[in-house]
């Protein structure tokens, strides 16, 4: 068995784990979960120190998918940087679109037409639902049930089919523009969206029957990875994590942007703070997003989708600094942009929710079983490209 | 005897090919998709193609793996599976090996499977495989006990360990079967059978979302193929034994016995597949709790009550 422990030193050095973290003289097992592992969803690597199957310490190691998105902002013009936003988080690209476009608009004082705001809300919420659907399927897959992801993808497919004709892509949208959106939506899109809302409302009870009420699923989630509010605040966790720990903080309500203050919707919270709480929050959010979409589709006004003097590719952003945050599917997406009046921004800092949400994993997983760690990791809803950027 | 072994081998080969195809089709229909459809009519030849692919693959051995244990494990996993089929009465005269202690033979040799998983996990020089092996040992040892106790209760009432005789004592209709007398034993037996064959929701030793592939992480080609074959053969064995013990074996009206046996066995197999594509996986402590805190006491009580009733009657 000597060979088995040979890689121990190397792994621990890279991760900065104390190799002498033995318990009661018993030797611990250092094991690499990832970068290639079915449950780390991408190239996240977690160095686990195990005592039997109990986790002594868990250290996430990131950087396997670093693509220098922030640096790329400095060598591209403001508008050329738009496609990057679709690639930061491939599951919720419109959230990032919105954060970046919002920052430019706030900096330059660009007014967005009414119709464009409605289109943004509709597509943004559709994207939130599709992101949650992927998370839902993948999470249950982590827990060992294969079927729900097939059902979730069937529903997600319908959203992609809706967004494809208007945005031109199915995954990495760059649909928003400073001053509006790239293309206008058609009446058939609005009609299909309403049909989807109705369809999805019938699907959610089916998910409840298939998954949420399953006793094995509940036992795997309830009381697992209890995240206190204090810990959320210490790590800067946002989104469903924070709301799952009983804090109704949602940028859409806390710092209303766009036209979110005109709709009637709830911010779902759960008081338990465990994996099940986060699961419930996300499932409830899908229902709330459907409500927002329904209201927006019914009230969308006529008008232009993009202002006449919309910025062109060589447009120069005015000198200044700006911060704009939106509520993405995973939490608070923030873009801090400094411009010195040039064609390209001087510096762009992306605040990704996944980074903060991952950082608490080490503390949260300590003392849990390996299987619970998988459950916790899944409940954080991580998208690795967003964390590495 | 030799004819019986050859026949058993043939039966295993054909059944496994069909079962894998069936499992994929069941999975497909559970997922609301057609399942394999390209190779052959309705994808019937998909499993054959996959088996050929596995045969053609290079068997790889990781550096530092114990060569003897590593190659022995898949053989140890599969070899007893053939033997297990011999004492099973597939029809009134279709029994490979007529022995008085048939049931005992099956129970004894089914324990060898754990050894194979343990060898595979230990010999692969892989930490995930080692964790899988550790899980499989704890699981198999635990679930074998209530399984034995459930079988014991049935043998009490029938007074025989010979499976053919056991079937002969039951009648053609469900109220003649042992399940009518021992419903709890049937339930315990079936749950333990699912656990013994490492099927979802008890597939912890291979738990692909946690342990990548558990004990067979490092196996490729036919090494993996043999584990795969063994898993499905074990499924056939436990379902056959369950049919013979509780569901009246080949007994049934109108049709010849063999078809009744197959029909009952496949119903049980389909239930196992249905489990696999519906349930999430249990956590390890929950798995052991279920065994030691629920199944074992229940099986004991069942056995005691059976013994008491037998004594009084």
Interface residues (C-beta under 8 A of the other chain):
Chain A: X3 X4 X29 X31 X37 X38 X39 X53 X140 X141 X142 X143 X144 X145 X146 X147 X150 X151 X154 X210 X214 X216 X217 X219 X220 X369 X370 X371 X372 X374
Chain B: X27 X30 X31 X32 X33 X63 X64 X125 X127 X128 X130 X131 X134 X200 X201 X203 X207 X208 X209 X210 X212 X277 X278 X279 X280 X281 X282 X283 X284 X285 X286
